[in-house]
Amino acid sequence: MKCLRIFVLFICLQQSAQAQSWQDTVQLINHLFDRYQPGHPGCQVAISRNGKIIFSKAWGLANIENNVPYTTETVTEAGSISKQFTAAAILLLAQQGKLSLDDDLRKYFPEFPDYGKVIKLNYLLHHTSGIREWSNLEAITGWPRTTKAYTNEDVLAMLSRQQKLNNVPGAEFIYSNSNYLLLALIVEKVSGVSLPDFTQKYIFGPAGMTHTSWRDSYKKVVPNRGIAYSMRDGHYQINMPNESVYGPGGLLTTAEDLLKWAAFYLNNKLGNPGLLNPQLTTEKLADGSANNYAAGLVVDQQKGLIFHDGQTAGYVGIVKNFRAQNFSIAYLSNTTEFGDDLFGGVKGIEKLFIKPTAATPANNAQTEIALPAEKLKKYTGWYSIDKVNEGVEITLRHDTLLFRNNPLVAVSEHDFTFHGNTVTFGDDGRMQVITGDKRKIALKKEIAVEPTAAYLQLFAGTYYSKETESSFTLRFKDGKLMFEKDYIRDAALIPTYRQAFNLFLNVDGEMSPVGANMLFETNNKNEVKLCKVSMGNARGINFVKIE
C-alpha cells in the first residue's frame, strides 16, 4: 500500500512539472505575439504535434471599425498558401485519368501562341513554364492589382496575347502566379465544376476543413471574415484584395483548418492511393540543377521542412511542417505593418520546439583577403543582368566593392562573397552571382553613357505594346526623361548603361524604384524603334515606338 501511495505521488509530481513546463511554454508563445496589441489588427496561430492541435490562439482585432476581436475561427485569406490546394486538385484529376501532367497547355487553351516548345502542365506545377507573371503584366498597363477587379478570364486573355516566354519551358524556375491561375481554369474545364466545388468535395470536406472556401468573387459575402489592413503614415488603411482571381491565391481559411489539411495529406490520405509522393516530388531543371518547388509546396530536404508562405493585399500567412518531428505551425494575419519581420513569431515558435540541425562542416571555407584599390577598380561600372536587362552598378568606396549597396568580401582576386552569396568576376567583363539557394545570375559589363540632353531626347515619344494593349509616353523635361501614362505624371527614367534605364516614381517627395527597367533598340540610323520593358517576373515585353 505504501509503495502504491509513493507511485501515485510520483505521478502527480511528474504531471505537475509537465503542466508547469507547458505553462511556461505558452507564456513564451504569448510573448512572441504581443506586438498584436488590443485595438489593432491581429493574427491567429495554431500548432500541432502528431496531427493533433496542441495550441491555438488569436490576438488583436479582425475588424477595427466594428471592434470585432480576432478569434481562432476568424476567416483569413491565405495568399499563395492556396497554391497547394490547386495543385492537389490537379493531381486528383490526373489520378482519376482525366488529364496527364505531360499534357500540352495548348490542349486546354488553343488560343495560346505556339512558342515552339511544349508547355507541360508539370511545368506549371513547378514554376518552370516560362509564362510571364500576370500581376507584373497588369502593372505595366498602368493598372496594378487592387486597382481593378480582375477575373481569371481577364488574366487568361492577357496571357494569351504574350508572344514570348520568360524562359525555355523546363529550363528555369521563375515563380509566376499565372501558372496556378491556368491550373485552376484547367480544373474547371476538366472536372466540369468550379474549383471551389471540386475542392470542397475532394479536399476540404474529407480533411474536415469546416471554415475553408475560396474568394472566387470579391463581392462574395464571407461570414466571420477578418478585414485586411496596411499601415501608412502612422494610420491603418483597409487593404483588401478587390479582385476575383483565385487559384494562385484566394483561399479563405483559418490556422486550425490549415493544420487539419497538413495532417490529412502528410498522412497520405489525399487520393486513393495516397498522393503524398507526387505532392512532394521536385524535378531538376533542364541543366540538372535543383528546383525545390514541388506541387504547390516548397521542400527543404536538409531541414526536413515542407512549407509555403503567402501575402495578398494586407493579408499574410505561412504554414511550416517539420516531418521528422511530426510538428506543424500555421499563422495567418490581417496586417502587413511588420513588413521587416512578418514571420518573427513563427521563427520564435520554431526555436522553442525544433532543435537546429547540425551544420554541415564547410570543407571549402575561404579566408578573406585584402586587395589593392587598383585591382578592384577594374570591376567597377555598369552591368546588365542577363535576360531582364536590369542595370546594376558596381562601385568602389573605401577600398571596398559594393553590389547593390552590399559590401563584397574578397576571397581571391576574382571571387567575393556577401550574405551567403558568391560573386565571381571573369576577365571577359562578365560576372556571375550564385545565391545562397544555388541560383545562378549572369551579368555582363556594359558601356557607360553620359546622359546629355541630346542623348535623352533620342528616347522621347510614345510607345505601344500589342501584348499588354497599352502605351506610355516619354518626354524630355527639366533635364530628365519623364514617364507619363494615364494618371502617372511624376515618374522618371534614370539612365543606367547604354540605351537602358530604370524607372523611378516620386513617392512622398523621394524618387523610389518601381522594379521596372527598359532597354531601347535602334536601327542603323540611330533611331529608336523599340523598347523592351521588364518588371518583376515578366521579361522583355515589346513596346514599339509610334511614328
C-alpha positions in Angstrom: 0.0 0.0 0.0 2.8 2.3 0.9 4.5 1.6 -2.4 1.2 2.4 -4.2 1.0 5.8 -2.5 4.6 6.7 -3.4 3.9 5.7 -7.0 0.8 7.9 -7.1 2.7 10.8 -5.5 5.5 10.4 -8.1 2.9 10.5 -11.0 1.3 13.6 -9.6 4.6 15.4 -9.2 5.6 14.5 -12.7 2.3 15.7 -14.1 2.6 19.0 -12.1 6.1 19.5 -13.5 4.9 18.9 -17.1 2.0 21.3 -16.6 4.3 23.9 -15.2 6.7 23.4 -18.2 3.8 23.7 -20.7 2.5 26.8 -18.9 5.9 28.4 -19.3 5.9 27.5 -23.0 2.5 29.0 -23.5 3.7 32.2 -21.8 6.7 32.3 -24.2 4.4 31.9 -27.2 2.2 34.7 -26.0 5.2 36.9 -25.6 6.2 36.2 -29.3 2.9 37.7 -30.5 2.5 40.5 -28.0 3.1 43.0 -30.8 -0.5 42.4 -31.8 -2.0 44.9 -29.3 -5.7 45.3 -28.3 -7.4 47.7 -30.7 -5.1 46.9 -33.6 -5.2 44.3 -36.4 -4.2 40.8 -35.2 -3.3 37.2 -36.1 -4.1 33.6 -35.3 -1.6 30.8 -34.6 -2.1 27.1 -34.4 0.5 24.4 -33.5 0.1 20.7 -33.9 2.2 17.6 -33.0 1.5 14.1 -34.3 -1.5 15.6 -36.2 -3.2 16.9 -33.0 -3.6 20.6 -32.3 -1.7 21.4 -29.1 -2.0 25.2 -29.2 -4.4 27.7 -30.9 -4.9 31.3 -30.1 -5.7 34.7 -31.7 -4.7 38.2 -30.9 -5.9 41.7 -31.8 -8.9 42.7 -33.9 -10.4 41.2 -37.0 -12.3 44.4 -37.8 -11.2 47.7 -36.4 -14.2 49.7 -37.4 -16.6 47.4 -35.5 -14.2 46.4 -32.8 -14.5 42.7 -33.6 -11.9 40.5 -31.9 -9.7 38.2 -33.9 -10.6 34.6 -32.9 -9.4 31.1 -33.9 -12.5 30.9 -36.2 -11.9 34.3 -37.9 -11.6 33.5 -41.7 -8.5 35.0 -43.2 -7.1 35.0 -46.7 -4.0 32.8 -47.1 -2.3 34.2 -50.2 0.0 31.8 -52.0 -0.6 29.1 -49.4 -3.6 28.5 -51.7 -1.4 27.0 -54.4 -1.1 23.6 -52.7 -4.8 23.1 -52.9 -5.0 24.0 -56.7 -2.0 21.6 -57.2 -3.8 18.9 -55.1 -6.9 19.2 -57.4 -4.7 18.8 -60.5 -3.1 15.6 -59.0 -6.5 14.2 -58.2 -7.7 14.7 -61.7 -4.6 13.1 -63.0 -5.2 10.1 -60.7 -8.8 10.0 -62.0 -7.4 9.7 -65.5 -9.0 13.0 -66.6 -5.7 14.6 -67.5 -2.0 14.0 -67.7 0.8 16.1 -66.2 2.5 15.7 -69.6 -0.4 17.3 -71.4 0.4 20.4 -73.6 -1.1 23.6 -72.2 -2.5 24.4 -75.7 -4.7 21.3 -75.4 -6.8 23.3 -72.9 -6.1 26.8 -74.3 -5.6 26.6 -78.0 -5.7 30.4 -78.1 -2.2 30.4 -76.6 0.6 31.1 -79.1 2.8 28.3 -80.3 6.1 29.1 -78.7 7.9 26.3 -80.5 8.2 24.3 -77.2 5.6 22.3 -75.4 4.5 23.8 -72.1 3.6 20.7 -70.0 1.1 21.0 -67.1 4.0 19.7 -65.0 6.0 22.8 -65.8 3.1 24.9 -64.4 3.1 23.0 -61.1 6.9 23.6 -60.7 7.0 27.2 -61.9 9.3 26.3 -64.9 6.8 27.0 -67.7 8.3 30.4 -68.6 4.8 32.1 -68.6 5.0 35.7 -67.5 3.7 36.9 -64.2 0.2 38.3 -64.8 0.3 40.9 -62.0 3.5 42.4 -63.4 1.9 42.5 -66.9 -1.2 44.3 -65.5 1.1 46.7 -63.6 2.8 47.6 -66.8 -0.6 48.5 -68.3 -0.8 51.1 -65.5 -3.5 49.2 -63.5 -1.7 47.0 -60.9 -3.6 44.6 -58.7 -6.3 46.0 -56.4 -6.9 48.9 -58.8 -9.2 46.8 -61.0 -11.5 43.9 -60.1 -9.6 41.3 -62.3 -11.1 37.9 -63.0 -9.4 34.7 -64.1 -10.9 35.2 -67.6 -9.3 38.7 -67.8 -5.9 37.3 -66.9 -6.3 34.4 -69.4 -7.0 37.0 -72.2 -3.8 38.9 -71.2 -1.7 35.8 -71.1 -3.0 34.6 -74.5 -1.6 37.8 -76.1 2.0 37.2 -74.9 4.3 36.5 -77.9 7.3 35.3 -75.8 8.1 33.4 -72.6 10.4 34.3 -69.8 12.5 31.2 -70.5 12.5 27.9 -72.3 9.9 25.6 -70.6 11.6 23.4 -68.0 14.9 25.3 -68.1 14.5 27.8 -65.3 12.5 28.3 -62.1 10.6 31.6 -62.2 7.8 32.0 -59.7 4.7 33.0 -61.5 1.1 33.2 -60.2 0.0 32.8 -63.9 0.9 29.1 -63.7 -1.6 28.4 -60.9 -4.3 30.6 -62.3 -4.2 28.5 -65.5 -4.2 25.3 -63.4 -7.3 26.5 -61.7 -9.0 27.1 -65.0 -7.9 23.6 -66.2 -9.5 22.0 -63.1 -12.8 23.6 -64.0 -12.5 22.7 -67.7 -11.7 19.1 -67.0 -14.0 18.4 -64.0 -17.0 20.4 -65.2 -17.4 22.1 -61.9 -15.9 25.1 -60.2 -12.6 24.9 -58.3 -14.5 25.8 -55.1 -17.0 22.9 -55.6 -14.2 20.5 -56.6 -12.0 21.2 -53.7 -15.0 21.2 -51.2 -15.9 17.7 -52.4 -12.4 16.1 -52.6 -10.3 18.1 -50.2 -12.0 20.4 -47.7 -14.8 18.0 -46.8 -12.6 14.9 -46.4 -9.9 16.8 -44.4 -12.5 18.3 -42.0 -11.8 21.9 -43.1 -15.1 23.4 -42.0 -14.1 27.1 -42.2 -12.4 27.0 -45.7 -13.6 28.3 -49.0 -12.4 30.4 -52.0 -12.7 34.1 -52.7 -13.8 33.5 -56.3 -15.6 36.8 -56.3 -14.6 39.9 -54.4 -18.3 40.7 -53.9 -18.8 37.4 -52.0 -20.2 37.7 -48.5 -17.9 35.7 -46.2 -19.2 35.3 -42.6 -16.7 35.9 -39.9 -14.0 37.2 -42.3 -11.3 39.4 -40.9 -10.6 42.7 -42.8 -7.1 43.3 -44.1 -5.1 46.4 -43.2 -1.8 48.2 -44.0 -0.1 50.9 -42.2 0.6 54.3 -43.8 1.8 57.5 -42.2 1.0 56.0 -38.8 -2.6 55.1 -39.6 -4.3 51.9 -40.7 -5.9 51.7 -44.1 -8.2 48.9 -45.4 -6.2 46.9 -47.9 -8.5 44.2 -49.3 -7.8 42.1 -52.4 -10.6 43.6 -54.5 -10.3 41.1 -57.4 -11.9 37.8 -58.4 -8.7 36.0 -59.3 -8.3 32.7 -57.5 -6.2 29.5 -57.8 -2.7 31.0 -57.1 -4.3 32.8 -54.1 -7.8 33.5 -52.8 -8.1 30.7 -50.2 -10.2 31.8 -47.2 -9.4 29.7 -44.1 -8.2 29.5 -40.5 -4.9 28.4 -39.0 -6.6 25.4 -37.5 -8.0 24.3 -40.8 -4.6 24.6 -42.4 -3.2 22.2 -39.8 -6.1 19.8 -40.4 -5.1 19.8 -44.1 -1.4 19.2 -43.1 -2.4 16.2 -41.0 -4.6 14.9 -43.9 -2.1 15.0 -46.7 1.0 14.2 -44.7 -0.7 11.0 -43.6 -1.2 10.2 -47.3 -5.0 10.5 -47.1 -5.4 12.6 -50.2 -6.4 10.4 -53.1 -6.7 6.7 -53.4 -4.0 5.5 -53.3 -2.4 8.4 -51.5 -0.8 11.2 -53.5 1.8 12.3 -51.0 4.7 11.2 -53.1 3.7 13.3 -56.2 2.8 16.2 -53.9 6.4 16.3 -52.6 8.2 15.4 -55.8 10.6 18.0 -57.1 12.1 18.0 -60.6 15.5 19.2 -61.7 15.8 21.8 -64.3 17.0 21.1 -67.8 20.6 21.7 -66.9 20.4 19.3 -64.0 20.3 22.0 -61.2 17.9 21.6 -58.4 14.4 23.1 -58.0 12.9 22.7 -54.6 9.4 23.7 -55.6 7.1 20.6 -55.6 3.3 20.7 -56.2 2.4 24.0 -54.6 4.8 23.2 -51.7 8.4 24.2 -51.1 10.5 21.2 -49.9 13.7 21.8 -47.9 15.3 18.3 -47.8 18.1 19.4 -45.5 15.8 20.6 -42.8 13.1 18.1 -43.4 10.7 21.0 -43.9 7.7 21.4 -46.1 6.3 25.0 -46.2 4.7 27.8 -48.2 4.0 31.4 -47.3 1.6 33.9 -48.8 0.6 37.5 -48.9 -2.3 39.2 -50.7 -3.1 42.9 -50.1 -3.0 43.2 -46.3 -3.2 39.5 -45.6 -0.1 37.4 -44.8 0.5 33.8 -43.6 2.7 30.8 -43.5 2.5 27.1 -42.8 5.5 25.0 -41.8 5.6 21.2 -41.5 8.6 19.5 -39.9 8.3 15.9 -41.0 10.9 14.3 -38.7 9.3 15.9 -35.6 5.7 15.5 -36.9 5.3 19.1 -36.0 3.4 21.9 -37.8 2.8 25.6 -37.4 0.2 27.7 -39.1 0.0 31.5 -38.9 -2.4 34.0 -40.5 -2.7 37.7 -40.0 -4.7 40.7 -41.4 -1.9 43.2 -41.3 1.4 43.8 -43.2 2.6 46.5 -40.8 5.5 44.3 -39.6 6.9 44.1 -43.1 10.5 43.9 -41.9 9.8 40.8 -39.8 6.5 39.3 -41.0 7.2 35.8 -39.6 9.1 36.7 -36.5 6.7 34.9 -34.1 6.7 31.7 -36.2 10.5 31.7 -36.2 10.3 32.0 -32.4 8.0 29.0 -32.1 10.4 27.1 -34.3 13.2 27.8 -31.9 11.1 26.7 -28.9 10.2 23.3 -30.4 12.7 22.3 -33.1 16.3 21.5 -32.4 18.6 23.0 -35.0 20.1 20.5 -37.4 23.8 20.0 -37.1 25.6 22.4 -39.5 27.5 20.7 -42.4 31.2 21.3 -42.0 32.5 23.7 -44.6 35.3 21.9 -46.4 35.9 24.7 -48.7 35.8 27.6 -46.2 37.6 30.6 -47.7 39.6 33.3 -45.9 39.0 37.0 -46.5 41.9 38.7 -48.3 42.8 42.3 -48.9 43.0 43.5 -52.5 44.5 46.9 -53.5 42.2 49.5 -54.9 43.8 49.4 -58.4 42.8 45.7 -58.7 39.3 46.4 -57.5 38.7 49.4 -59.9 38.7 47.1 -63.0 35.4 45.6 -61.7 33.6 48.8 -61.2 31.0 50.1 -63.7 27.5 49.2 -65.0 26.5 45.6 -65.6 23.3 44.2 -67.1 21.5 41.2 -65.6 21.1 38.5 -68.3 17.5 38.1 -69.6 16.0 41.1 -67.7 18.2 43.9 -68.9 18.3 45.4 -65.4 21.3 47.8 -64.8 23.3 47.2 -61.7 26.3 49.4 -60.8 29.4 48.1 -59.0 31.0 50.9 -57.1 34.2 51.3 -55.0 34.1 53.0 -51.7 36.8 53.0 -49.0 38.6 50.2 -50.9 35.5 48.0 -50.8 33.4 47.0 -53.8 29.6 47.5 -53.4 27.0 45.4 -55.2 23.5 46.9 -54.6 25.0 48.6 -51.5 26.3 45.2 -50.2 30.0 45.2 -49.4 31.8 42.4 -51.3 34.3 40.5 -49.3 37.3 39.3 -51.4 38.4 35.6 -51.0 40.5 35.7 -54.1 41.4 38.2 -56.9 38.2 37.2 -58.8 35.9 35.8 -56.1 33.9 37.6 -53.5 31.1 36.8 -51.0 28.2 38.7 -49.4 25.4 37.4 -47.2 25.8 33.8 -48.2 26.1 34.6 -51.9 29.2 34.4 -54.1 30.3 36.7 -56.9 32.8 35.8 -59.5 34.3 38.3 -62.0 35.7 37.0 -65.3 38.4 38.5 -67.4 35.9 38.9 -70.2 33.8 41.6 -68.4 31.3 39.1 -67.2 30.3 38.2 -63.7 28.2 35.5 -62.0 26.3 35.6 -58.8 25.4 32.3 -57.1 22.8 32.9 -54.5 22.5 31.1 -51.2 19.9 28.8 -52.7 22.2 27.9 -55.6 20.5 30.1 -58.3 22.9 31.4 -60.9 22.6 35.0 -62.1 24.7 36.1 -65.1 25.7 39.7 -65.7 27.9 41.4 -68.2 29.8 44.7 -68.2 28.2 47.4 -70.3 29.2 50.7 -71.8 28.6 53.7 -69.5 26.9 56.8 -71.0 26.9 60.5 -70.5 23.2 61.4 -70.1 23.3 64.6 -72.0 20.1 66.4 -73.1 20.7 65.3 -76.7 21.1 61.7 -75.6 17.9 61.6 -73.5 15.9 63.3 -76.2 16.5 60.3 -78.5 14.1 58.2 -76.5 11.2 60.7 -76.3 8.0 59.6 -77.9 5.0 57.3 -77.5 5.3 53.5 -77.3 2.6 50.8 -77.7 2.5 47.1 -76.9 0.1 44.6 -78.5 0.9 42.2 -75.7 -0.5 44.5 -73.0 -2.7 46.6 -75.2 -1.3 49.7 -73.5 1.0 52.6 -74.3 3.2 55.1 -72.5 4.8 58.4 -73.4 8.3 59.7 -72.6 9.0 63.4 -72.5 12.2 65.3 -72.0 11.5 67.9 -69.3 13.7 69.8 -66.9 16.8 67.9 -67.9 15.1 64.5 -67.2 13.3 61.8 -69.3 9.9 61.7 -67.7 7.5 58.8 -68.0 3.8 59.6 -68.5 0.9 57.1 -68.5 -2.7 57.8 -67.6 -2.6 59.3 -64.1 1.2 58.8 -63.7 2.9 62.1 -64.3 5.7 62.2 -61.7 8.0 59.3 -62.8 11.4 59.4 -64.4 13.7 57.1 -66.3 17.1 57.1 -64.7 20.0 56.1 -67.1 22.0 53.0 -66.3 24.1 51.6 -69.1 23.9 52.4 -72.9 20.2 52.7 -74.0 19.0 51.3 -70.7 17.0 52.9 -67.9 15.4 52.0 -64.5 12.0 53.5 -63.8 11.6 55.6 -60.6 8.4 57.0 -59.1 8.1 60.1 -56.9 6.7 58.8 -53.6 6.3 61.5 -50.9 8.9 63.7 -52.4 11.5 60.9 -52.9 12.3 59.1 -56.1 11.9 55.3 -55.5 12.5 52.4 -57.9 9.3 50.6 -59.0 11.1 47.4 -60.2 10.8 48.2 -63.9 13.6 48.6 -66.4 13.7 49.5 -70.0 16.2 48.7 -72.8 15.8 50.6 -76.1 16.8 49.3 -79.6 17.9 51.5 -82.5 18.2 51.0 -86.2 21.3 51.7 -88.4 20.4 55.4 -88.4 20.5 55.5 -84.6 16.7 56.0 -84.5 14.9 54.5 -81.5 12.3 52.0 -82.7 11.6 49.6 -79.8 11.6 49.5 -76.0 11.8 46.2 -74.1 10.2 46.5 -70.7 10.9 44.1 -67.9 9.2 44.1 -64.5 9.4 41.5 -61.8 8.8 38.1 -63.3 7.6 39.4 -66.7 10.6 39.8 -69.0 11.1 41.7 -72.2 7.7 43.0 -73.2 8.0 44.8 -76.6 6.7 48.3 -76.9 7.0 49.7 -80.4 7.7 53.4 -80.9 4.8 55.1 -82.7 5.9 57.3 -85.5 
